[in-house]
Amino acid sequence: MTDSVLYSVLLLASLGVVAALVLYIVSKKFYVYENPLIGEVDEILPGANCAGCGSPGCKSFAEKLVNTEDISELFCPVGGNDVMKQVAALLGKEVAEKDPTVAVLRCQGGCDVRPKTTEYQGPRTCAISAMVYSGETDCQYGCLGDGDCVAVCDFDAMYMDEATGLPVIDTDKCTSCGACVKACPRDIIEMRPRNKRDLKIFVGCLNEDKGGIAKKSCAVACIGCSKCEDICPKDAVTMENNLAYIDAALCTLCRKCVEVCPTHSIIETNFPPKKPKKVVEKKPVVKKVVEKTEVEKVAVVKEQVVAKVESENPKTDA
């Protein structure tokens, strides 16, 4: 081996040692300490990385849980109350229980009730369609039908119905992550309380046009008639911009609003069919008819009694 080759080898080896020492010193000087609790909390979290908690991923949410003193406002919708209780027990903090929610589609404008009036030829995404035009129907508030919400669902809880052109939500698989809500440019997907047996009542329409215009564009549109608001015993229904809205916190699921809606724009889910009311037949009132002969007999007897009294007590002249 020549001296030049040996010199090159020694030089490279020296550079490597120096670089290793520099990296070691830098790593020690700029070392960022990570609380081991962050890793433990991250293991408890479901690992969905759906951003439903408001953080970009479970690791960042775990850091927020560990570094925040009051975590009562923080919640993992996928893990739910059970996961949050485990986190609270580990960190020695308190969490607030929240009612489970599920996504609902506030639009019933399928192909059979909302006819198409235009044809769009371009990239088939709801985001682009919403920016370019108002939709292929006369309703500028309803579902665009391009499936952006289905594309972002990581839990296979949504699919597009070929018959109606609308997304269908599988509530059993829905984790309430809210990804579909953020992806919809028309804001027609809402998170509502699941309730017992997943009973829900809500207005399946967002059309703010006046009654006649709304009904012309969609047969099941809310026409702002206020009948649901008038009949609600708990003031759970409010009217704004020609559109009814049902407050889930006030609604007692009495279903009275469903019965009076003339366009059937109010949706009820998982309720048993109502039993038909029994019609009680009123018995005919029978009037007692006194025969004429009986009346005459009574009159004769009365006359006899009067005559007898007069005979026993004759009148004397003064």
Secondary structure as UniProt FT lines:
FT   HELIX           3..29
FT   HELIX           36..44
FT   TURN            52..53
FT   HELIX           58..67
FT   TURN            72..73
FT   TURN            77..79
FT   HELIX           80..91
FT   STRAND          101..105
FT   TURN            111..113
FT   HELIX           126..132
FT   HELIX           148..152
FT   TURN            154..155
FT   STRAND          158..160
FT   TURN            162..164
FT   STRAND          167..169
FT   TURN            171..173
FT   HELIX           179..183
FT   TURN            185..186
FT   STRAND          189..193
FT   HELIX           196..198
FT   STRAND          200..203
FT   HELIX           211..217
FT   TURN            219..220
FT   HELIX           227..231
FT   TURN            233..234
FT   STRAND          237..240
FT   TURN            241..242
FT   STRAND          243..246
FT   TURN            248..250
FT   HELIX           256..260
FT   TURN            262..263
FT   STRAND          266..269
FT   HELIX           292..312
//
